[in-house]
Amino acid sequence: MGGLSIFDSENRLFANRSGVEWMLATENEVKRDRDAIANAWAVLLAFLRLGLTSFGGPIAHLGYFREEFVTRRRWLSERSYADLVALCQFLPGPASSQVGMAIGLSRAGFMGAVAAWVGFTLPSAVALVLFALSISTWGDVIPAGALHGLKVVAVAVVAQAVWGMARSLCTDTTRITIAAFSACIAQLWPNAWGQVGVIAASAVVGLAMFKPARDVTHDPLPISISRRVGGLLLGAFFILLAGLPLAVQAWPNQTLAVAGAFYRAGSLVFGGGHVVLPLLQAAVVPSGWVTNDTFLAGYGAAQAVPGPLFTFAAFLGASMTVAPSGWIGALVCLVAIFVPSFLLVAGTLPFWEQLRRNVRTQAALAGVNAGVVGLLLAALYHPVWTSAVHGPADFGLAVIAFVALMFWKLPPWLVVICSGAAGWLLSVAL
């Protein structure tokens, strides 16, 4: 009996110890969940403030992020932040939004990535949807001259983007030549697949022509995602890219077609928000989903709001002449154009440390960057210039807006508002 008593005591002790360990494990899980939620809320609030105040385009956004998350909050080291920027410049899609997603991912996991996207995107998306609804509902109340002024200022904005990107990405004769031929090919082959062909050809030329130096200085990125999960996310990206057009053919559906077009645009854009212009124009204008005048008026208005330029997709979704439209259309288009960025950022991070040291990858990227400048130059001519500049007055307004942005350093929102007012005054006076 005494032996049984000892065994019984040991069993009770083991059971008690197991219970305590289970309780401690449960408490730790609850604490981790609470910390994750608290971190996600902190990410949301930080990016919401940036989404309300970050004017100036993607380069300015990256400066705001560095000040907020490297200098002030110290969520990342300087080198880690530089690595994130390098990764997002390499990937197709909106670089500043992707950097934001990566920062949120590093701080609070996948929930943090979503929180960063919502906070940074929501303010400008809501403003552009309201503008789209005002045009469709009270189009006659908004002066035609003011809408034309918004189209003209788009000329200056895209010209500024071409100028700035050419200075940083086309630094020698070879890169300038790639950009020039890319612009010509994009005009001769003006559709989404033409853009893909230009990017692919530029990458091949870059591999053949450039020999970048190897960079060995780096800090590990503060993000823990397994290669298996990363591979699954990258697989989902390619499955959706190839599968959505096939799904539309198999099951014709307008909402599915719109989602597929915007997903494709978000998947194939290298070089930032402005380069999405020709892809979106080729998707929504020839199909009759959005008129060209509405397209350019919205693009001009997108310069007056903070946050990422890709929220222009919300304007287009709300302006659709077919279903889905309004708020539902805006949500479909907005989510569809950003989903590729989320899949690519989270999927590529596990492989980035090895990829970023590959000189062949860097050479291909140098060629792609030069090709992107050519695509943007082609978009500057058509549809932006050809649809907005019809006479000397339009030309003069575009030149003044360009000078105001480039040399007077006025904020874009102020230039947009003044251009709309000038367009209205010119329509009254002439």
C-alpha positions as CSV (number, residue, x, y, z in Angstrom):
1,M,0.0,0.0,0.0
2,G,2.8,2.4,0.8
3,G,4.2,1.9,-2.7
4,L,0.9,2.7,-4.2
5,S,0.6,5.8,-2.1
6,I,4.0,6.9,-3.4
7,F,3.0,6.3,-7.0
8,D,-0.3,8.0,-6.4
9,S,1.5,11.1,-4.9
10,E,3.9,11.2,-7.8
11,N,1.0,11.0,-10.3
12,R,-0.8,13.8,-8.6
13,L,2.4,15.8,-8.5
14,F,2.9,15.2,-12.2
15,A,-0.7,16.1,-13.0
16,N,-0.4,19.3,-10.9
17,R,2.8,20.2,-12.6
18,S,1.3,19.5,-16.1
19,G,-1.7,21.7,-15.2
20,V,0.5,24.5,-14.1
21,E,2.6,24.2,-17.3
22,W,-0.6,24.2,-19.3
23,M,-1.9,27.3,-17.5
24,L,1.4,29.1,-18.0
25,A,1.4,28.2,-21.7
26,T,-2.2,29.4,-22.0
27,E,-1.3,32.7,-20.2
28,N,1.7,33.2,-22.5
29,E,-0.5,32.6,-25.6
30,V,-3.1,35.1,-24.3
31,K,-0.3,37.6,-23.6
32,R,1.1,37.2,-27.1
33,D,-2.3,37.7,-28.6
34,R,-2.9,40.8,-26.5
35,D,0.6,42.1,-27.5
36,A,-0.1,41.4,-31.1
37,I,-3.4,43.2,-31.0
38,A,-1.8,46.1,-29.1
39,N,1.0,46.3,-31.7
40,A,-1.4,46.1,-34.5
41,W,-3.4,49.0,-33.1
42,A,-0.1,51.0,-32.7
43,V,0.7,50.2,-36.3
44,L,-2.8,51.3,-37.5
45,L,-2.7,54.6,-35.6
46,A,0.9,55.4,-36.8
47,F,0.1,54.7,-40.4
48,L,-3.3,56.5,-40.2
49,R,-1.5,59.7,-39.2
50,L,0.9,59.3,-42.1
51,G,-2.0,58.5,-44.4
52,L,-3.6,61.9,-43.5
53,T,-0.4,63.9,-43.8
54,S,1.9,62.2,-46.3
55,F,1.8,64.4,-49.4
56,G,4.4,64.4,-52.1
57,G,4.5,61.0,-53.7
58,P,6.4,57.7,-53.0
59,I,9.8,59.2,-52.5
60,A,8.4,61.7,-49.9
61,H,6.5,58.8,-48.3
62,L,9.7,56.8,-47.8
63,G,11.2,59.9,-46.1
64,Y,8.2,60.1,-43.8
65,F,8.5,56.4,-43.0
66,R,12.2,56.7,-42.2
67,E,11.6,59.7,-39.8
68,E,8.7,58.0,-38.1
69,F,9.9,54.4,-37.7
70,V,13.7,54.6,-37.8
71,T,14.5,57.9,-36.2
72,R,11.5,58.5,-33.9
73,R,10.0,55.1,-32.9
74,R,13.2,53.0,-33.6
75,W,11.2,50.1,-34.9
76,L,13.9,49.4,-37.4
77,S,17.6,50.0,-37.8
78,E,18.8,52.2,-40.6
79,R,20.3,49.3,-42.6
80,S,17.1,47.2,-42.1
81,Y,15.0,50.0,-43.4
82,A,17.3,50.4,-46.4
83,D,17.0,46.7,-47.1
84,L,13.2,46.9,-47.0
85,V,13.3,49.9,-49.4
86,A,15.6,48.0,-51.8
87,L,13.3,44.9,-51.7
88,C,10.2,47.0,-52.5
89,Q,12.0,48.9,-55.3
90,F,12.8,45.5,-56.8
91,L,9.2,44.2,-56.6
92,P,6.4,45.3,-58.9
93,G,3.8,47.5,-57.2
94,P,3.7,50.7,-55.1
95,A,7.0,50.8,-53.3
96,S,6.0,53.1,-50.4
97,S,2.9,51.0,-49.6
98,Q,4.9,47.8,-49.8
99,V,7.5,49.3,-47.4
100,G,4.6,50.1,-45.1
101,M,3.2,46.6,-45.2
102,A,6.7,45.2,-44.5
103,I,7.1,47.5,-41.5
104,G,3.7,46.4,-40.2
105,L,4.6,42.8,-40.8
106,S,7.8,43.2,-38.8
107,R,5.9,44.8,-35.9
108,A,2.8,42.8,-35.6
109,G,2.8,39.9,-38.1
110,F,0.2,39.6,-40.8
111,M,-2.3,41.6,-38.8
112,G,0.2,44.4,-38.6
113,A,0.7,44.4,-42.4
114,V,-3.1,44.7,-42.9
115,A,-3.2,47.5,-40.3
116,A,-0.4,49.4,-42.0
117,W,-2.2,49.2,-45.3
118,V,-5.6,50.2,-44.0
119,G,-4.1,53.2,-42.1
120,F,-2.0,54.5,-44.9
121,T,-4.6,53.9,-47.7
122,L,-8.0,54.7,-46.2
123,P,-7.9,58.5,-46.0
124,S,-7.0,59.1,-49.7
125,A,-9.2,56.3,-50.9
126,V,-12.3,57.8,-49.1
127,A,-11.5,61.2,-50.4
128,L,-11.2,60.0,-54.0
129,V,-14.4,57.9,-53.8
130,L,-16.3,61.0,-52.6
131,F,-14.8,63.0,-55.5
132,A,-15.9,60.3,-58.0
133,L,-19.4,60.2,-56.6
134,S,-19.6,64.0,-56.7
135,I,-18.7,63.9,-60.4
136,S,-21.2,61.2,-61.2
137,T,-24.0,62.7,-59.1
138,W,-23.5,66.5,-59.6
139,G,-21.3,66.5,-62.7
140,D,-22.9,69.6,-64.1
141,V,-22.3,71.5,-60.8
142,I,-18.6,71.0,-61.1
143,P,-17.3,73.4,-63.8
144,A,-16.0,71.7,-66.9
145,G,-13.1,74.1,-66.9
146,A,-12.1,73.0,-63.4
147,L,-12.2,69.3,-64.5
148,H,-10.0,70.2,-67.5
149,G,-7.6,71.9,-65.2
150,L,-7.2,68.7,-63.3
151,K,-6.4,66.9,-66.5
152,V,-3.8,69.5,-67.4
153,V,-2.0,69.3,-64.0
154,A,-1.7,65.5,-64.6
155,V,0.7,66.5,-67.4
156,A,2.9,68.4,-65.0
157,V,2.8,65.6,-62.4
158,V,3.8,62.9,-64.8
159,A,6.5,65.1,-66.4
160,Q,7.9,65.7,-62.9
161,A,8.0,61.9,-62.3
162,V,9.7,61.3,-65.7
163,W,12.3,63.9,-64.9
164,G,13.1,62.7,-61.4
165,M,13.2,59.0,-62.3
166,A,15.4,59.7,-65.4
167,R,17.9,61.6,-63.3
168,S,18.3,58.7,-60.8
169,L,17.7,55.6,-63.0
170,C,19.1,56.7,-66.4
171,T,22.6,57.7,-65.5
172,D,24.5,56.6,-68.6
173,T,24.1,56.1,-72.3
174,T,23.0,52.5,-72.1
175,R,20.2,53.2,-69.7
176,I,19.1,56.3,-71.7
177,T,19.0,54.1,-74.8
178,I,16.9,51.4,-73.0
179,A,14.5,54.1,-71.9
180,A,14.2,55.6,-75.4
181,F,13.5,52.3,-77.1
182,S,11.1,51.3,-74.3
183,A,9.1,54.5,-74.9
184,C,8.9,53.8,-78.7
185,I,7.8,50.2,-78.2
186,A,5.2,51.2,-75.6
187,Q,3.7,53.6,-78.2
188,L,3.7,51.0,-81.0
189,W,2.3,48.3,-78.7
190,P,-0.1,50.2,-76.4
191,N,-1.6,47.5,-74.2
192,A,-0.9,45.7,-70.9
193,W,1.1,43.0,-72.6
194,G,3.2,45.6,-74.3
195,Q,4.2,46.9,-70.9
196,V,5.1,43.3,-69.8
197,G,7.2,42.8,-73.0
198,V,9.1,46.1,-72.4
199,I,9.9,45.1,-68.8
200,A,11.0,41.6,-69.8
201,A,13.2,42.9,-72.7
202,S,14.7,45.6,-70.4
203,A,15.6,42.9,-67.8
204,V,17.4,40.8,-70.5
205,V,19.4,43.8,-71.8
206,G,20.3,44.6,-68.2
207,L,21.6,41.1,-67.6
208,A,23.8,41.4,-70.7
209,M,25.0,45.0,-70.3
210,F,25.5,45.7,-66.6
211,K,28.0,44.4,-64.1
212,P,27.0,45.8,-60.6
213,A,29.3,45.5,-57.6
214,R,28.4,43.0,-54.9
215,D,27.1,44.6,-51.6
216,V,28.0,42.6,-48.5
217,T,27.0,45.1,-45.9
218,H,23.6,44.3,-44.4
219,D,21.5,43.9,-41.2
220,P,19.1,41.0,-40.8
221,L,15.5,42.1,-41.5
222,P,13.4,41.9,-38.3
223,I,10.8,39.6,-39.9
224,S,10.3,35.9,-39.3
225,I,8.5,34.1,-42.1
226,S,9.3,30.6,-43.0
227,R,10.3,29.8,-46.6
228,R,7.4,27.4,-46.8
229,V,4.9,30.1,-46.1
230,G,6.7,32.5,-48.4
231,G,6.6,29.9,-51.2
232,L,2.9,29.4,-50.7
233,L,2.2,33.2,-50.8
234,L,4.3,33.5,-54.0
235,G,2.5,30.5,-55.5
236,A,-0.8,32.2,-54.7
237,F,0.4,35.4,-56.5
238,F,1.2,33.5,-59.7
239,I,-1.9,31.4,-59.5
240,L,-4.1,34.5,-59.3
241,L,-2.2,36.3,-62.0
242,A,-2.6,33.4,-64.5
243,G,-5.9,32.1,-63.1
244,L,-8.1,35.2,-63.0
245,P,-8.1,35.7,-66.8
246,L,-8.9,32.0,-67.3
247,A,-11.7,32.2,-64.7
248,V,-13.2,35.2,-66.5
249,Q,-13.2,33.2,-69.8
250,A,-14.7,30.1,-68.1
251,W,-17.3,32.0,-66.0
252,P,-18.0,35.5,-67.6
253,N,-18.7,37.9,-64.8
254,Q,-18.2,41.6,-64.7
255,T,-17.0,41.9,-61.1
256,L,-14.5,39.1,-61.7
257,A,-13.3,40.8,-64.9
258,V,-12.8,44.1,-63.1
259,A,-11.0,42.4,-60.2
260,G,-8.7,40.5,-62.6
261,A,-7.8,43.7,-64.5
262,F,-6.9,45.6,-61.4
263,Y,-5.0,42.6,-59.9
264,R,-3.0,42.4,-63.2
265,A,-2.2,46.1,-63.0
266,G,-1.0,45.8,-59.5
267,S,1.1,42.8,-60.4
268,L,2.9,44.2,-63.4
269,V,3.8,47.8,-62.4
270,F,7.5,48.5,-61.9
271,G,8.6,51.9,-60.8
272,G,5.9,53.3,-58.5
273,G,2.4,54.7,-58.7
274,H,2.7,56.8,-61.8
275,V,3.7,53.9,-64.0
276,V,0.3,52.2,-63.3
277,L,-1.4,55.0,-65.4
278,P,-0.9,53.3,-68.8
279,L,-1.9,49.9,-67.5
280,L,-5.1,51.2,-65.9
281,Q,-5.9,53.3,-68.8
282,A,-5.5,50.4,-71.2
283,A,-7.8,48.3,-68.9
284,V,-10.7,50.6,-68.1
285,V,-11.0,53.2,-71.0
286,P,-11.1,51.0,-74.2
287,S,-13.5,48.6,-72.4
288,G,-15.8,51.5,-71.7
289,W,-15.8,51.0,-67.9
290,V,-14.6,54.6,-67.4
291,T,-14.5,57.5,-69.8
292,N,-11.1,59.0,-70.7
293,D,-12.1,62.5,-69.4
294,T,-13.2,61.0,-66.0
295,F,-10.0,59.0,-65.9
296,L,-7.7,62.0,-66.3
297,A,-9.8,64.2,-64.0
298,G,-9.4,61.6,-61.3
299,Y,-5.7,61.2,-61.9
300,G,-5.3,64.9,-61.4
301,A,-7.4,64.8,-58.2
302,A,-5.3,62.0,-56.9
303,Q,-2.3,64.4,-56.7
304,A,-4.2,66.5,-54.2
305,V,-4.7,63.8,-51.6
306,P,-2.1,62.3,-49.2
307,G,-1.1,58.6,-49.2
308,P,-0.4,56.2,-52.1
309,L,-1.2,57.0,-55.7
310,F,-2.6,53.5,-56.1
311,T,-5.7,54.6,-54.3
312,F,-6.6,56.0,-57.7
313,A,-8.1,52.5,-58.1
314,A,-10.8,53.5,-55.6
315,F,-11.7,56.5,-57.8
316,L,-12.0,54.3,-60.9
317,G,-14.0,51.7,-59.1
318,A,-16.5,54.3,-57.9
319,S,-16.7,55.8,-61.4
320,M,-17.5,52.6,-63.2
321,T,-20.2,52.9,-65.8
322,V,-20.9,49.2,-65.2
323,A,-21.3,47.1,-62.1
324,P,-19.6,47.1,-59.7
325,S,-19.6,50.8,-59.1
326,G,-19.9,53.2,-56.2
327,W,-18.5,52.1,-52.9
328,I,-18.6,48.4,-53.8
329,G,-16.7,49.0,-57.0
330,A,-14.2,51.1,-55.1
331,L,-13.6,48.4,-52.6
332,V,-13.2,45.7,-55.2
333,C,-10.7,47.7,-57.3
334,L,-8.8,48.9,-54.2
335,V,-8.3,45.4,-52.7
336,A,-7.6,43.8,-56.1
337,I,-4.8,46.3,-57.0
338,F,-3.1,45.9,-53.5
339,V,-3.4,42.1,-53.0
340,P,-0.4,41.4,-55.3
341,S,1.8,43.7,-53.2
342,F,0.9,41.9,-50.0
343,L,1.5,38.5,-51.5
344,L,4.8,39.6,-53.0
345,V,6.2,41.4,-50.0
346,A,5.4,38.6,-47.5
347,G,6.3,35.9,-49.9
348,T,9.7,37.3,-51.0
349,L,11.0,38.3,-47.5
350,P,12.2,34.8,-46.6
351,F,14.4,34.7,-49.7
352,W,15.5,38.3,-49.8
353,E,18.8,38.0,-47.9
354,Q,20.2,35.6,-50.6
355,L,18.5,37.4,-53.5
356,R,19.7,40.9,-52.7
357,R,23.4,39.7,-53.0
358,N,22.9,38.3,-56.5
359,V,24.7,40.5,-59.0
360,R,22.6,39.1,-61.8
361,T,19.4,40.1,-60.1
362,Q,20.9,43.6,-59.6
363,A,21.8,43.8,-63.3
364,A,18.3,42.8,-64.4
365,L,16.8,45.3,-62.0
366,A,19.0,48.1,-63.5
367,G,17.6,47.3,-66.9
368,V,14.0,47.2,-65.7
369,N,14.4,50.6,-64.0
370,A,15.5,52.2,-67.2
371,G,12.7,50.5,-69.1
372,V,10.2,51.9,-66.5
373,V,11.4,55.4,-67.3
374,G,10.6,54.8,-71.0
375,L,7.1,53.5,-70.1
376,L,6.4,56.6,-68.1
377,L,7.7,58.8,-70.9
378,A,5.3,57.1,-73.3
379,A,2.4,57.6,-70.9
380,L,3.3,61.3,-70.7
381,Y,2.7,61.6,-74.4
382,H,-0.4,59.4,-74.6
383,P,-2.9,59.5,-73.0
384,V,-1.9,62.3,-70.6
385,W,-0.6,65.0,-73.1
386,T,-2.9,64.1,-76.0
387,S,-6.0,64.2,-73.9
388,A,-5.3,67.3,-71.9
389,V,-3.3,69.8,-74.0
390,H,-5.4,71.2,-76.9
391,G,-4.1,74.7,-77.3
392,P,-1.7,77.4,-76.1
393,A,-3.6,78.0,-72.9
394,D,-3.4,74.4,-71.9
395,F,0.2,74.3,-72.7
396,G,0.9,77.4,-70.7
397,L,-1.0,76.0,-67.7
398,A,0.9,72.7,-67.9
399,V,4.3,74.5,-68.0
400,I,3.4,76.7,-65.0
401,A,2.3,73.7,-63.0
402,F,5.5,71.9,-63.9
403,V,7.6,74.8,-62.8
404,A,5.6,75.1,-59.6
405,L,6.2,71.5,-58.7
406,M,9.8,71.2,-59.8
407,F,11.4,74.6,-59.0
408,W,9.1,76.5,-56.8
409,K,8.7,73.3,-54.6
410,L,5.0,74.0,-54.0
411,P,3.1,71.1,-52.4
412,P,1.2,69.0,-55.0
413,W,-2.2,69.5,-53.5
414,L,-1.8,73.3,-53.8
415,V,-0.7,73.0,-57.4
416,V,-3.7,70.8,-58.2
417,I,-6.2,73.2,-56.5
418,C,-4.7,76.2,-58.3
419,S,-4.7,74.4,-61.6
420,G,-8.4,73.5,-61.3
421,A,-9.2,77.1,-60.5
422,A,-7.0,78.3,-63.4
423,G,-8.8,75.9,-65.7
424,W,-12.2,77.3,-64.7
425,L,-11.0,80.9,-65.1
426,L,-9.6,80.1,-68.6
427,S,-12.9,78.5,-69.6
428,V,-14.7,81.6,-68.6
429,A,-12.3,84.1,-70.2
430,L,-11.8,82.3,-73.5
